[in-house]
Amino acid sequence: MDRKYLPLIRRFLMCMARILAATTLLFIVLVTGCQSKLIYFPRPYGPATTGTWRKETAGRFVDYQTSQGSQRAFLQGELKQPRNLWIVCGGNGSLALDWSAWLVEHGSKQDAWLLVDFPGYGDCEGAPSPERIRESLRAVVPLAAKELGWKAGPDPAKLRFFGHSLGCAASLIGASEFKIQRGVLIAPFTSTMEMSRVVTGLPVGFLVWHRFDNVGRLDELAKRGPGCVYIIHGVNDEVIPVDMARRLAKAHPDTAHLTEVPGGFHNDIQSNHADVVAEALDITGKQNASSREGRGVD
């Protein structure tokens, strides 16, 4: 090759390197800057929604403050002498009260249900993140326990968690915070870091700063002692692959019990297969918190 072309080739390669670096930097900025919009889809309640809920269920508002401002959760069910208090968290596109009617029909009449919205959702101010969700749960669960007359505060033996999709991660944060050993999860992912690969097809997990880690939370639960978590996942889930639930169960054989629902999709388990979920809730509600005993849901 003629040496007179070498400077041109060097300049071309340097130019291409700069373009590649700029493109990579732009991609990183877009991914990190837009994460909230890709993960969370907040919306408010309609004008009469919460008032109607209170009249129809005789439920109570649980109002409180966090660093994000005013927050509101909803307490329904057996509020005088409940057997258990359940922390209920919905998915990233739903509101807490979307679960209210379902729980009235399918949930235990012996238990109280605390329906929690993420910051920025429903009547809650602010914006969500794993840390802010933890802060919210840390504040609201003791208040709910006080509403129930539990003078000693939240009793881990009487606490349960119930989540769907992103709400699985949120409810497991609650389990971590209050040492809850029993719960039911519908369509959980392993982590948002791994979900980023599912969504983009690229290994960009290191860029995720909204880090929800269900593997880590279940590891913590298993290390704390006896526990039982029922995982229910649709085989045809088009959002979160069922393989993620399989991996969660395989990694925690003494704690997690997986039920795969043939024909089940991401958002139809509670409606089209309500009996499966109701049975898991019923078994979990009855179990002794100090026991490892558990079985799969038929």
Backbone torsions as a table, in degrees:
resi	resn	phi	psi	omega
1	MET	NA	136.7	179.5
2	ASP	-65.8	128.5	-176.2
3	ARG	-61.9	-21.3	-177.7
4	LYS	-68.8	-17.9	179.0
5	TYR	-87.9	-12.7	-176.3
6	LEU	-60.3	-44.2	177.5
7	PRO	-59.9	-37.3	178.2
8	LEU	-64.7	-42.4	-179.8
9	ILE	-64.7	-41.7	179.0
10	ARG	-61.8	-44.0	-180.0
11	ARG	-64.0	-38.9	178.6
12	PHE	-63.9	-45.6	-179.5
13	LEU	-64.9	-39.4	177.9
14	MET	-65.3	-38.4	178.1
15	CYS	-64.7	-44.1	178.7
16	MET	-64.1	-38.0	178.5
17	ALA	-64.0	-40.8	178.5
18	ARG	-64.9	-41.8	178.4
19	ILE	-62.2	-44.5	179.0
20	LEU	-62.6	-42.9	179.6
21	ALA	-64.0	-43.0	179.9
22	ALA	-65.1	-40.3	178.8
23	THR	-64.5	-43.0	178.7
24	THR	-63.0	-44.0	179.5
25	LEU	-62.9	-42.0	178.7
26	LEU	-62.3	-41.8	178.9
27	PHE	-62.1	-44.2	179.8
28	ILE	-62.7	-43.5	179.6
29	VAL	-62.1	-43.2	-179.4
30	LEU	-65.5	-43.6	-178.1
31	VAL	-65.9	-46.4	-178.1
32	THR	-72.3	-35.7	-176.7
33	GLY	-76.6	-25.6	-176.2
34	CYS	-104.2	7.6	-174.8
35	GLN	-57.5	-43.7	-177.3
36	SER	-57.9	-40.6	-177.8
37	LYS	-72.5	-22.1	178.5
38	LEU	-85.9	-24.0	-175.1
39	ILE	-99.4	-40.9	-172.3
40	TYR	-112.9	142.2	178.1
41	PHE	-132.4	70.4	-174.6
42	PRO	-71.5	152.7	173.2
43	ARG	-154.3	156.1	-179.3
44	PRO	-89.0	168.4	170.9
45	TYR	-79.5	152.8	173.6
46	GLY	-67.9	165.6	-173.8
47	PRO	-54.5	-38.2	-173.9
48	ALA	-106.7	1.9	-170.9
49	THR	-60.9	-52.8	-173.8
50	THR	-71.5	-35.6	177.1
51	GLY	-64.8	-41.1	177.2
52	THR	-63.7	-42.4	178.5
53	TRP	-57.5	-45.1	-176.8
54	ARG	-64.5	-39.1	179.4
55	LYS	-68.3	-40.6	-175.1
56	GLU	-76.9	-28.5	-175.0
57	THR	-110.4	-9.8	-171.0
58	ALA	57.3	29.7	179.2
59	GLY	-79.8	176.2	-178.1
60	ARG	-126.0	140.7	170.0
61	PHE	-75.1	142.1	171.1
62	VAL	-118.4	98.8	-177.4
63	ASP	-96.9	140.0	-177.0
64	TYR	-160.3	173.2	-177.3
65	GLN	-119.8	142.8	170.2
66	THR	-134.5	-174.2	176.9
67	SER	-62.7	-17.3	-179.8
68	GLN	-90.0	-3.0	179.9
69	GLY	108.3	-152.3	-177.2
70	SER	-72.9	136.1	178.9
71	GLN	-128.2	154.9	176.7
72	ARG	-142.6	128.4	172.0
73	ALA	-116.8	175.8	-171.7
74	PHE	-133.7	129.2	-177.0
75	LEU	-114.0	123.1	-178.7
76	GLN	-140.9	172.2	179.7
77	GLY	100.1	-146.6	178.8
78	GLU	-80.1	108.2	-173.2
79	LEU	-106.9	-1.7	-179.5
80	LYS	-92.4	-56.1	178.6
81	GLN	-138.7	69.3	-176.7
82	PRO	-72.1	147.9	175.1
83	ARG	-69.6	-46.0	-179.4
84	ASN	-137.6	160.0	168.6
85	LEU	-115.9	121.0	179.8
86	TRP	-98.6	134.4	169.2
87	ILE	-92.4	120.1	-174.6
88	VAL	-116.5	125.1	179.7
89	CYS	-131.4	126.0	179.7
90	GLY	-87.5	-175.3	-178.0
91	GLY	-78.5	-178.2	-173.5
92	ASN	-73.0	-14.4	178.9
93	GLY	-109.7	8.2	-176.5
94	SER	-119.0	167.1	175.2
95	LEU	-111.0	158.9	-177.4
96	ALA	-56.0	-44.1	-176.0
97	LEU	-72.3	-8.4	172.9
98	ASP	-62.6	-20.6	-179.2
99	TRP	-95.2	-7.1	-172.0
100	SER	-61.4	-53.9	-177.4
101	ALA	-63.3	-37.8	178.9
102	TRP	-61.6	-43.0	-179.5
103	LEU	-69.3	-34.9	175.6
104	VAL	-60.1	-40.5	-177.3
105	GLU	-80.1	-38.9	-169.8
106	HIS	-114.1	-16.8	-178.1
107	GLY	-81.0	160.2	179.9
108	SER	-65.4	136.0	177.6
109	LYS	-76.7	-7.9	179.3
110	GLN	-89.0	-9.2	-171.1
111	ASP	-113.0	158.7	171.6
112	ALA	-100.8	147.7	-175.4
113	TRP	-126.7	120.3	178.2
114	LEU	-101.5	109.1	-177.7
115	LEU	-94.2	117.3	-170.9
116	VAL	-115.3	127.5	172.6
117	ASP	-91.5	151.2	172.7
118	PHE	-72.0	154.3	172.0
119	PRO	-53.2	134.5	-178.1
120	GLY	92.5	-12.9	179.2
121	TYR	-100.0	151.6	173.4
122	GLY	59.5	-124.2	179.2
123	ASP	-96.0	13.4	-175.8
124	CYS	-96.7	137.6	177.2
125	GLU	-85.7	166.5	173.3
126	GLY	94.8	-157.2	-178.9
127	ALA	-141.3	147.8	-175.2
128	PRO	-84.4	154.7	169.6
129	SER	-165.7	163.7	178.0
130	PRO	-55.4	-42.3	-178.1
131	GLU	-68.2	-38.8	-179.4
132	ARG	-72.0	-33.4	175.3
133	ILE	-66.0	-41.6	176.5
134	ARG	-60.9	-44.7	179.3
135	GLU	-60.0	-42.1	-179.6
136	SER	-64.0	-46.0	179.7
137	LEU	-65.8	-38.6	179.2
138	ARG	-60.4	-32.5	-178.6
139	ALA	-83.7	-39.7	-168.4
140	VAL	-84.4	-32.9	-175.9
141	VAL	-63.5	-45.3	175.4
142	PRO	-60.4	-35.6	177.9
143	LEU	-66.4	-39.1	177.0
144	ALA	-65.1	-41.5	177.7
145	ALA	-61.1	-39.2	177.4
146	LYS	-64.0	-40.3	177.1
147	GLU	-60.3	-30.3	-179.0
148	LEU	-86.7	-1.8	179.4
149	GLY	83.6	17.9	178.1
150	TRP	-82.9	94.1	-173.1
151	LYS	-65.4	-29.2	-179.2
152	ALA	-84.7	1.5	-179.4
153	GLY	89.6	-170.5	-178.4
154	PRO	-59.8	128.8	179.0
155	ASP	-103.9	111.2	-177.5
156	PRO	-53.3	-31.6	-179.3
157	ALA	-67.8	-21.5	-178.6
158	LYS	-109.6	8.1	179.0
159	LEU	-100.9	143.3	176.7
160	ARG	-136.5	160.5	176.1
161	PHE	-128.2	149.5	-177.4
162	PHE	-146.9	120.0	-177.9
163	GLY	-141.5	157.7	175.4
164	HIS	-127.7	128.9	175.4
165	SER	58.4	-121.3	177.3
166	LEU	-60.7	-28.4	177.1
167	GLY	-64.3	-22.0	173.3
168	CYS	-62.8	-45.5	179.4
169	ALA	-63.8	-41.4	179.7
170	ALA	-65.0	-44.0	-178.7
171	SER	-67.6	-32.5	176.0
172	LEU	-70.2	-28.9	171.6
173	ILE	-63.5	-42.6	175.5
174	GLY	-61.3	-39.7	177.6
175	ALA	-62.5	-40.2	178.2
176	SER	-64.6	-41.6	-175.9
177	GLU	-69.3	-38.4	-173.0
178	PHE	-114.4	14.1	175.0
179	LYS	58.1	44.4	179.6
180	ILE	-85.8	132.0	-173.2
181	GLN	-107.6	-2.1	-175.9
182	ARG	-138.0	138.9	179.1
183	GLY	-174.1	179.5	-178.9
184	VAL	-131.2	131.1	-179.3
185	LEU	-122.9	131.0	175.2
186	ILE	-110.0	121.5	175.1
187	ALA	56.5	56.0	178.0
188	PRO	-81.8	152.2	168.8
189	PHE	-96.5	170.3	176.1
190	THR	-77.5	-50.8	177.5
191	SER	-162.1	158.6	175.5
192	THR	-69.4	-24.5	176.8
193	MET	-64.3	-42.9	178.1
194	GLU	-75.3	-32.3	177.0
195	MET	-63.5	-29.6	179.1
196	SER	-61.9	-34.6	176.4
197	ARG	-70.3	-39.0	178.5
198	VAL	-61.1	-41.9	-176.3
199	VAL	-74.9	-42.9	-173.3
200	THR	-99.3	-21.2	-173.9
201	GLY	77.7	7.0	-177.0
202	LEU	-123.2	152.7	179.4
203	PRO	-79.8	71.0	-175.3
204	VAL	-109.2	19.5	-178.6
205	GLY	-58.9	-30.4	-178.9
206	PHE	-67.5	-16.2	179.3
207	LEU	-88.2	-11.4	-175.6
208	VAL	-75.7	123.7	176.5
209	TRP	-109.0	-9.0	167.9
210	HIS	-89.8	81.5	-169.2
211	ARG	-93.6	98.6	171.1
212	PHE	-99.8	125.5	-174.1
213	ASP	-127.8	92.2	-178.8
214	ASN	-71.6	-29.4	175.5
215	VAL	-62.1	-46.7	-179.5
216	GLY	-63.8	-40.6	-179.3
217	ARG	-67.8	-37.8	177.7
218	LEU	-71.4	-32.6	173.3
219	ASP	-59.0	-46.1	179.7
220	GLU	-61.1	-44.7	-178.9
221	LEU	-59.5	-46.0	-178.9
222	ALA	-64.0	-37.2	-179.2
223	LYS	-70.8	-27.4	-179.7
224	ARG	-68.9	-25.1	-179.4
225	GLY	140.4	-162.0	-177.4
226	PRO	-56.2	139.3	178.6
227	GLY	-165.0	169.3	-179.7
228	CYS	-152.8	123.6	179.8
229	VAL	-125.7	122.3	176.1
230	TYR	-92.0	124.7	178.2
231	ILE	-110.2	127.6	179.7
232	ILE	-122.2	126.6	-174.7
233	HIS	-144.3	133.1	176.9
234	GLY	-72.6	134.2	180.0
235	VAL	-63.5	-31.4	-178.3
236	ASN	-98.3	20.5	-179.6
237	ASP	-54.3	121.2	-175.6
238	GLU	-94.0	-2.2	-178.6
239	VAL	-109.9	-55.5	179.1
240	ILE	-114.0	115.8	-176.2
241	PRO	-59.1	139.9	179.2
242	VAL	-61.2	-24.2	178.6
243	ASP	-59.1	-27.9	178.2
244	MET	-67.0	-40.6	176.3
245	ALA	-65.0	-39.0	178.3
246	ARG	-61.4	-40.8	-179.6
247	ARG	-68.8	-38.5	176.5
248	LEU	-61.2	-45.1	-178.6
249	ALA	-67.6	-40.9	-179.3
250	LYS	-65.0	-35.0	-178.9
251	ALA	-75.7	-14.8	-176.8
252	HIS	-135.5	62.8	-173.0
253	PRO	-63.7	-26.5	-179.6
254	ASP	-88.2	-6.9	-173.7
255	THR	-120.2	-44.9	-172.8
256	ALA	-96.9	137.2	179.0
257	HIS	-125.1	114.2	-172.8
258	LEU	-97.6	132.0	169.5
259	THR	-118.1	117.7	175.9
260	GLU	-92.8	132.0	-176.8
261	VAL	-103.4	107.8	178.3
262	PRO	-59.7	132.4	179.4
263	GLY	78.4	0.0	-177.9
264	GLY	-81.0	136.2	176.5
265	PHE	-105.0	-175.4	-171.9
266	HIS	-67.5	-42.1	-172.0
267	ASN	-110.8	15.6	-178.1
268	ASP	-117.9	2.4	-178.1
269	ILE	-60.6	-47.9	-176.5
270	GLN	-69.3	-24.4	-179.2
271	SER	-93.6	-48.0	-176.2
272	ASN	-89.1	-15.1	-179.0
273	HIS	-135.2	42.9	-176.2
274	ALA	-59.8	-32.6	-177.8
275	ASP	-64.2	-35.2	179.3
276	VAL	-65.7	-45.2	-179.7
277	VAL	-67.5	-43.2	-178.5
278	ALA	-61.8	-38.5	178.9
279	GLU	-65.5	-40.6	178.6
280	ALA	-63.8	-42.1	177.5
281	LEU	-63.1	-41.8	-178.5
282	ASP	-64.0	-45.9	179.7
283	ILE	-62.8	-45.0	-178.1
284	THR	-65.1	-38.4	179.3
285	GLY	-65.5	-32.1	-176.7
286	LYS	-84.6	-23.4	-173.0
287	GLN	-67.9	145.7	174.1
288	ASN	-73.4	130.0	-175.0
289	ALA	-63.8	-18.5	-178.4
290	SER	-94.0	1.9	-176.0
291	SER	-101.3	147.4	173.4
292	ARG	-90.0	-6.5	-173.0
293	GLU	-61.1	134.6	178.9
294	GLY	-165.8	164.1	176.5
295	ARG	-150.9	161.8	176.7
296	GLY	-69.0	155.2	176.8
297	VAL	-90.6	126.3	-179.1
298	ASP	-68.7	NA	NA
